[in-house]
Amino acid sequence: MKSRLVFLTKTFPFASGEEFIENELPALAQRFDKVILIATSVPDAAKQTRSVPENVEIHKIYASDVNKALLRSAAGYFFHIPKEYESDADKLAIGHSPEKRLFRAYFLAKGLTVAKKASAILEKTDISQAGGVTFYSYWFYDTALAAIKLKQNCKARKCHAYSRAHRYDLYPEFSPVKYLPLRPYLLDNLNGVFPCSEDGTCYLKRSFPELAAKISTRYLGTTDHGIGPDKETGVFRIASCCHISPLKRVELLAQALAKLSNSELHLEWIHFGGGSELESLKQYAAENLSFMKVTFAGETANSDLMKFYQQNRVDLFVNTSTSEGLPVSIMEACSFGIPIAATDVGGTREIVHDGENGYLLDSNLSPKILAETIASFCRKTKEERAAMRRASREIWEKNFNASENYENFARNIYPK
């Protein structure tokens, strides 16, 4: 049986973002005869920035074209929504909020517009020759709705539609209007929804117990680049990696380090990632962290980040975010045997086991508490620190090895 995977992304492999797909796509390409990848929201001037396996056929839908096409239908859906998309849960979530009602109208119009444009693309491919087709949305969002509509129009003998779920597309509190549209419809019409953390899976099952059988965790994963240098250098190096934004609170780490100026610890900090608050963070470091070496590496290619971990000992990786799904940045650090100090948000506790491979910190932690945590770890014995390094690697090997996770995932969504 010829198999086809129709993979709906936002921008990958164009522009930047969705870096995690790079590790997953080879496993999908190996399992399916052909992958038809449709990037559904591509900026007009975007160029392809990532390579793909030979049997991956790339198509793009421009975000500007989608936005032009959906305006009229969105206005209509604000006043009347087709009955098939209605649900008591949605009505209750919307209440009397015009903002939520408008968001649902936009969401529905966008998903259906993407489906229509993707369908036109697929008519020009060889998908009609396939005996089994899987439609896979990387996000539990408008592309998941598009995947459902494409499945409903599919003429193949076996057609399935699946979606991953991460953070902004899973938890309503992270939506601008504290609401995510059409959850019951999406769950009812997809063959499966796969949150990337147990925290996400438990949330969805609690919210929609009648559809719990369709929901199960599928961890993301990172590639094995080996273990980082094990020999201690006399300098305690801290690393962090994220976009510098209010949500990530990188300034909290800087403030914590400032409190260690008289600790006599030989500290070094390197941060990977840019963002809107980078310049203010640099200024704070210049004024308060002159007693230690600080490096702001800026936007860094993943391959360069992996080389850094391979070639430089990192003693502790720190994540101070106010919310997460299950951070890939922590998976990457753990794969090199790096202990972690991270806020206990989202699915972080599924990879950071307090006292075993690092520290779970209260989401409302202060710079003082973080400083005390760093100092406490620095003063552990060499053997205790080595044990935490081994534990980080072991946790990664057990749950977050990309080769195993993505091969299993590709097998699960293959048309049976």
Secondary structure, 3 states (H helix, E strand, C coil): CCEEEEEEECCCCECCCCCCHHHHHHHHHHHCCEEEEEEEEECCCCCECCCCCCCEEEEEEEHHHHHHHHHHHHHHHHHCCCHHHCCHHHHHHHCCCHHHHHHHHHHHHHHHHHHHHHHHHHCCCCHHHCCEEEEEECCCCHHHHHHHHHHHCCCCCEEEEEEEECCCCCCHHHCCCCCCCCHHHHHHHCCEEEECCHHHHHHHHHHCHHHHHHECCCCCCECCCCCCCCCCCCCEEEEEECCCCCCCCHHHHHHHHHCCCCCCCCEEEEEEECCCCHHHHHHHHHHHCCCCEEEEEECCCHHHHHHHHHHCCCCEEEECCCCCCCCHHHHHHHHCCCCEEEECCCCHHHCCCECCCEEEECCCCCHHHHHHHHHHHHCCCHHHHHHHHHHHHHHHHHHCEHHHHHHHHHHHHCCC
